[in-house]
Amino acid sequence: MKNILQTSTILILAAGLLLFCGCEKEDSPEATVSDKILYTDLSPDASITSISGWYETGLGSIPIPADSTAYYTIDLNHDSIQDVSVAINTSYYWQSNSNPSANYNFSSWITMIQDSDSVAWSKTSGPMVVAKAFPADSVISDNSSYSPGASTYETGPWFFCDEFHGNTYFGVKLYTQKGPLFGWIMLSLDKGRNKIHIREYAINLTPGRSIKAGQKE
């Protein structure tokens, strides 16, 4: 009888342990959820510019045309809805008669097209919200601050932003009812020619999961 009771006790404890372990596994999202990275490489790169050329005055270079904006839109998650607008602009403002080239403002920015989406930013500079640059392999998540849009370059009489050189990763966040989707886009700004190159981008289709800058899979 004693052996039977001992055996029954062991079986009951083992069953309880299995039930406990099963519940723990079911309640842990990390055990069942994995990253699903959608990566897009633009080949050749997409490029936009707001000017067609320069007019040399002898006192400086004047862009042609004087006022214009070029846009490029991105569908990050390939759902036929445009998510991100990359823009570059040239605009005229009077500042100097002796230096005509100083009368032109150059700017570029990233704007989210859908009202609920946002781009990561690092600081403010005058009236501007300045985009955040992410080093390769750094984490893009809710730990950053987000805004509907952010500047990537700006010259003007009241403010200045010239922080991004060469290939730069920028972080974005898309809203979904199941949770945010985090992604990145790589841009390269050629300020001397007033041109932006859009090279590649990716998004983690698993809601709430972070993505690393440059992560492709």
N, C-alpha and C positions, 0 to 999 in steps of 0.2 A: 504493500500500500504506500509506504514512504517513497519508493522509487517512482511510483505512478504519479504521486503529487509533485515530486521534483521535476519530472518530465513535463507535466502540464504547466508548471510555473515557467519553465524555460521556453516552451512554445508560446505562451501568452506574452512574455517579455519580447521575444523575437518578432512576433506579429506587431506589437506596439511600436517597436523600433522601425520596422519597415514602413508602417503608416506614417510615422513622424518624418522619416527621410523623404517619403514620397511627397508629403505636403511641403516640405522645405524646397524641394526641387521645383514644384509647380508654382510656388510663390516667387521664385527668383527669376526676374525677366532676363537677366544676363545669361541664364542657362539655355534659353530658347531663342533669343533675339540676336541676330547677327547683322553686320553692316552690309548694305547693298549700295555700292558706289556706282553711279552713272557718270562716266567720264567722256568728255568730248574734246577731241583735238582738231582745231581748225587748220586744215592744210590745203592750200596755203593760208597763212594768217589773214584775218580780216583787218583792213586798215581804213581809217576815216580821217579826213582833214577838213577844216573849215575854210581853207584858202585854195586858190588856184595858182598863185604865184606871188611875186614881190615886185614892187616898183621902186627903183633906186632914184632917190631925189638928190643925192650928193650930201644931204644932211641926215640921211638914215633911210632904212628900208620901210616901205609902206605895204601892208598886206593887201591883196586883191582877192575877193571883195573886202570892203571895210567892215561890214556887219554881216555875219552869217554863222550858222550853227549846223554841225553834222552829227548824225545819230547812228548808233548801231544797237539793235535789240537782241536779247539772248533769251531763248527758251531753255532754262536750265534742266528741267526734268522731262523734256520732250513730250509735253501734254498738249501742244498746239496753243498754249497761252504764253505770251511773252512776259518774262519776269523782270529783266534788267535792261535799263537803257544806259548806254555809255555815250557821252556827248563831249564834243569839243567846240569851242566858241571863239570867235573874234568879234570885238565890238569897239566902236570909236567913242572916245571921250576927249574933250579938249583939255590939254594940260600945258602945252608949250608951243609957241610959234617958232622958236629957234631950233627945236628938235621934233620934227613931225612924227618920227617913229615912236616917240613917247606917248603919243595920243591914242594908242591902241592897247586894249586889254585882251589878254589871252587867258582862257580858262578851260578846264575839263572837269567832269564830274561823273559820278555814278548815281543813278536814280532808280528806285524800285518802281515798277509800273503799277503793280497791284497795291492798293492802299494798306493792306495788312502786312506787307513784306518790308524788309529793312536791310540796311547795309551797316557793317561795323564801322565805328568811328573812334578816333583816338583823342581828339581835343577840339576846342573851338579857337578860331583866330579871327577877331573882329566879328563880322556878321556870318562867317563861314563855319560850317561843321567839316572838319578835315577827316578824310577816310583813314582807316587804320591799315597799315602794312603788316602782313603776317610773314615772318620768316618761314622758309621751307620746313615742313614737319611740325610746325607749331599748331596748337589745337584751336579750332574755331568752334565755339559753343556759346551757351548763354552767359558765360563769364565775361563776355565783351559787352560794351554799350552799343546800341543799335539806333539808327535813324532812317527815315524814309529816303534820304539822299545824303551824299557827302562829296566834298571837293577833292580832286586829285592834283589840281594845279590852278594857280590863280595869280595874276599880276594886276595891279591897280593902284590908284592914288591913295587908298585907305587901308589896304591889306595885301598880304603876300603869302603865298604857299608854294614852296618849291622843295618838297621833301622826297619825291619819288623818282628814282633813276633806274633805268633798265627794267628788267622783268620784275614785276611786283605782284604779290598775291593779295587779293582783297576778299574779305569774308562777307557772306550774305546769309540771310535767314528767310525762308519761306514759311508762311502760315498754312497749316492744315488743321482740320478738326481733330485729327489723331495726335497732333503735336508738331513742333517746328521741324523743318528740314534745313540742315546746315550745308552750305556749299562754299566754293571759292571760284574766283575768276582770275586769270593771269593777264595783266595788261602791261604794255610797254609804251611809255610816252616819249616821243621824239620831239622835244620842245623846239629845237632849232628849225624844224620843218612844220611845226604846229600839227603834228600827226599822232594818232594813237593806233597801236597795233593790238588787236584782241587775239591772243594766241591759243588759249585752252581754258576749260572750266570743268567743274565736277560738282556733284551734289550727292549727299547721303540720303537715299530714299527711305531709310529706316527712321521713323519719327522719333525725335528727341535725342538721337545719337549724334555725337560730335563728328567732325571730320578734320583731318590734318591738311594744312596747306600743301598742295601738290599731290595729295593722296589720289591714286587712280584705281585702286581695287581694294 
